[in-house]
Amino acid sequence: MPNNIEGRGLTDREMVQLCLELEKGRCRSLGSTMLETTHKELRDIYTQCFDNASKNHYKLYQLMDEKGWYKTELATVDQIKNVQEYMQNNLHPDDQFQS
């Protein structure tokens, strides 16, 4: 993202990008806090806040995508199969708790 050159202010793209990054940070922070909170009512509040931040983040992403400001690439069938295989072979929950 370019710097604020010669006092020109931020472009719409720069402002949306900053908002997207802020929401992403909010999701990370709320997600960590939510996962580490044992008090049921407090956890529910954090979960609701996380859901709101996640929805805001997705709306900002959609806006950037519609305007061509956020380029993504579709995964190939082989890439999807590789990820599925990796997940099945390396992240099975039962393996996490075996002695």
Beta strands, then each sheet from edge to edge (+ up, - down):
end
